[in-house]
């Protein structure tokens, strides 16, 4: 009979980061995944490290995002040291551009919102914008610079995090599908797998992304939804792009600083269920947006396309923390922010499991909010 201090269900960036934190605390940890590790949302991500909200629903997430971004430099140093692998971490800021509408008014609103949320952001005169990024298109009407934003290579990062966890004794178990939780009253005592094996643990962490809701006992706490995002990678032979570039229609994330340069571009937001496929319409939408941002990319070679399923939640906020079942903790529903939020998620889950306290207030993200919402609907009905 296999027994661990903690079993983590899900082998992406969140599960791996939690495993690394817990292994550093000398806990016996197993990471289970239904397929190869890191082959879902973490594999598909672009790697922008931006705590800025991309929609009004994401505004409550900004403090958590800021806290996680502040943890990133030390997190990267620790992971790279433990794994002896590089992660492609790049500081240097991002440029947000506006190509349509009343650009000056939109820019003023954009900057004011960021300042109100405690995020560094300044208007960038177009002549200066084109000096730092000559690839910017002539349709750009206004620009802002976000100096604190960074980027990372998600596949390299997730590989390094999992290797770091394994170097400290965490057991990585690809191809082990968890089908249900073994509950003993109000205690989660083990997980059951598709082969019939039961793996016991003092604590179970659900970090299975959009598949969290497919585990029956977890679904009431984590009603996660798959949100498809299509992506592409280009080989750019012109002047290397130095910063993450974004508009209201799309973004591009440069890898490396030499020419020819790989540039990751995206993305779509689609409610397509669990269907993972790249479509001509999705690629067309992405390329139209990035070619407007940087017309030089019209000549770039398409070297890869892919898609992933982001773990959405009904309110677009993460699902973090313990529930009313002893020994069961959630770390899922990160939607578009799993890479950004990995360090702070690992820190909070580690603190809770090891110390029964957290250094940040995470009540807003409690899985119990869905039970309370459902109870309210039942009463009013």
N, C-alpha and C positions, 0 to 999 in steps of 0.2 A: 504493500500500500504506500503510495507516494504522499508525503506530507511536507508542506512548506509553511514558513511564517506568512508569506503573501503569495497569492496567485494573481497574476495580472492577465486579464483577458483582452488581447489586442496587442499586436506587435508593430505598431507604427511609432511615430515620433512621441506621442503622448505616453503610450505604454512603455516604450524604451526609456524615456526620461524619468518616469516614475521608478522603473526598475533600477536605474543607475543611482538615483537618490537613496532608495531603500537599501541597495547593496552597500552603499557607502556607510550606512548605519548598521552594517553587520547583520542584516536580516537575510534569511534564506528565501530567495525569490525565484519564481518561475514565470516566464512570459509565454503564453499560449496564443497561437494564431491559427485560424482555420486553413491558411495557405502559407505561401512563403512570407517571411517577415517583410514589413515595410512596402508592400505592393499595392496599397490602396491610396488614400488621400495624401499621405506623406510623399509617396513616389510621384504624385501628379502635381504637387504644389510648385509655385513659381519661386517662393523664397523671399518675398518682400517682408521686411520687419517694420511694419508701420502700425502704431497704435491709433492712428487717425480713423474716425468713423467713416465708413463708406455709405451709410444710410442712417436716418434718424434712430432706427431701432438699435444701432450699435453704439450709440452715445454712452449708455451706462457701462459699457465695457472698457471705456478709455482708461480709467485709473488702473485697472488690472493690466491692460496692455502696456501702459507706461512703466508699471512696476516690473513687468517681464522684460521689457527692452533694457531697463537698467541692470537687470541681472545677466544679460547676454554676454558681455565681455568675459566675466569670470566663469560663466557656464561653459563658454567655448574653450577657454584655457584649460579648465578641468577635464572636459571631455577629450580634447586633443591630447592632453598629457596622458590620460589613462588608456586611450586607444591607439596612440601613435599614428592617428589618421588626421588629415586636414579636412576642414568643413566648408571652405570657400567663403568665410565670413568677410564682408566688405562694409566698412563705414563710408561716410562721404556725402550722405544726404540724398534726397530725391527732388525731382522737379515736377510739379503739377502744372498742367497747361489747360487753358480754356480756348476752345476753337469756335464756339458758337454763342449766339445770344448776346445779351448785354454784358460783354466780358468784364468791363471795369466794375460794374455793380456786383457781378458774381465773384470777382476776385476779392473785393472788399468784404463780402459776406463770408467767403471761404477763410480769409485771414482772421477775421473777427471770431469766427467759430473756433478756430484752432487756438487762438489766444485765450478765449474763454475756457477752454478745456485744459489749459496749461501746456499746450504743445507749441514748440518753436516753429514759427512760420512767418516768412516775410515776402512782400511783393518783390518780384524780380523783373526789372525793366527788360523789355524784349531784346535790346541790343546786348545786355549782359547775359541774358539767357542763351543767346546764339553764340556768344563767346565761349561759354562753358560747355555748350552742346551744339556744335555746328550742324548736326543732323536735324535739328528742329525744323519743321515745315513752315512755309510762309503763311499757312492758314492759322497759325497760332496767334491769338489776339491778346492774351495775357498769360502771365506765369507767376508761380510762387515757388520759393525754395524752402524745403523742410530739412534743416541741417542735421537733425538727430537721427533721421531714418537710416536704416542699414539694409543689407540683403545677405542671403546665405544660399548655399546650394543644398536643397532639402535632401536629396538622395545621399550626398556625402555626409551631411549632418546626421541623418537617421542611421546610416551605417556605422558612423563613429560612436553614436550614443549606444547602440546595441552592443558594439564591440567593447565599449567602456564598461557597460553593465556586466558582460560576460567575463571580462578580466577580473572583476571583483567577486565572481562566483555565481552570478545570476544564471539560471538554466534557461536557455532559449529553446522553445519547442514549436517549430513550424509544423503545419499539417495536423494540428490537434484542435479540432472544432468543439467548442463548448456549446452544448445544446440546451442545458438547463442548469439551474443552481440547486444544490441540495440544502433544503432548509430544515432546521430542527426547531420548530416553533418560530420564534422571532430571532433565530440565529442562523446565519449562513455558515454552514460547516464545510462545504466542499462544492466542487463543480463536477458536472457529469459531461462526458464527451461522447462524440458520435460513435465511438468504438465500444461504448459501455463502461469505459474506465472511469473511476471516481478518484479525483485528486483532492485531497484534504488540505485545508489552510485555515489559519487563524483569521486571516483577512483576505477578502476577494476584492480586487479593484476592476471595475468594468470600464475598459478603455477601448471598446471595440468599434468606435466611430459610428457610422450610420447603421451598422449591424447590431448595435447595442439593443435596439428595440425588437430584434428578432429572438432574443432570449426571453421566454415568457415571463419569468419572475422579475426581470429587469424592466420590461416595457412600461409599467405604470410610472416608474421613476424617470425613465429615459425614453420618451416618445420621439426618438431620432428619426430623421427623414433624409433620404439621399438627394443631394442637389448636384447635378452633373456639371462639370466644368471641362471644356475642351481647351487644349493648349497646342502650341507649335514651337519648334525651335528653328532658328534661321542661322545660316552662316553669312556673316556680314563682312565684306572685304574692304569697306570704306574706312573713313576715320573712326577709330573705336569710340563707342558710346561710353561715357564715364559714370553716368548716374542712372538710377531707376527713373523712367519717364512715365507719366500717367496723364490720362485725360478722363473725361466723363464716359468715354466709350471703350477704353482699353488701356493696356500698359505694356511696357517692355522692360525686361530685367537683363542687363548685360552680364556675361560670364567672362572673367579675365579682362585684360587691358591691351592685349596685342591683336593685330590684324593678321589673318582673318579671326573674327570674334564670333562666338556663339551668343545669340540673343534669344532669350525665352520670351514669348509673347502670348497674351491671353486677354480675357478668358470669357467663356459663356457662363450663364447662370440658368440652368434648365431643370425643370421638374419632369424628369424622364424615368422615374422609378429607379430600379437597380440595373437599368440597361446601360452598359458601357460601350459606346462606340463613337467614333469621330464621324461627323457629317460634313458634307460639302457646304451646307449653309452655316454651320458653326465656324469652319475655317475661314469662309468668306467674310463673316462678321469680324473675326479677329484681325485678319489681314487688312481689311478696310480701315479699321481703327488705327492700327500701328503705322500703316502707310501714310495716313494723315498726320500722325505724330512726327514721323521721321521718313519723308519720302524716299530717301536713299535706300530704305529697306525694300522698295519695290524690286530692286535688282538682287536682293539676297536670295540665296538658295534655301528652300525648305528641306531641312535635314531630318525632321522627325515631327510626328503629331501623336497626341495621346489624349486621354481624358481620365478623370477621376471622379469619385463620388464624395462630395463634402458631407460631413455629418451635421446636417441642419437640425434645428430644434424649433418648436412652435413660436417662440419669441425671439429667435435668432441669438440667444445667449447661451454660453456653455452650461453644462450640467456637472456640477462639482460638489463633492462632499458626501458625508454619511447620510444614511436614511434610518427609518425606524426598524430596520433589520440589523441586528448586531453583526459586525464583521463584514458588512457590505458597504463599499465606498464607490462613488462614480467619478469618472474623469473622461467625459465625452461631450459631444455636441458642440465642438469648437468651431464648426462651420468653416469660415474662410481664415481662421486665425490660429489653427493648430500649431504651425511652425512658430509664430510669434509667442504664443502662450505656453510653449513647452516648459521653459525654465520655471515660471511661476507656478504652473500646475504641479510640476514635480515637487517643488518646495512645499506647497500647501498640503498635498497629499502625504508627503513624507512627514511633515510636522504632525499632521493629524494622527497618522498611524503610530508614530513613535512616541508622541508626547501628548496627544489628545488636546492640542491647541493649535491655533494658526496665527501667524504674524500679521495677516491681513484679514479683514472682514469679508467673508465669502457667502454670507447669508443670501444675497441677491441671486446667487447661482445654485442654491440648494435644489436637489432633485425633488424635495418635498413640495416645491411650489406647484407641481403638476397635480399632486394628490389634493392639495388645498383647492386648486382651481376646479378639479372635478367634483369635489365635495360641494363647492359653492353652486355649481350647475345643478347638482342633484337637488339641493335645497330649493333653488328657485323654480326648478321644474315641478 
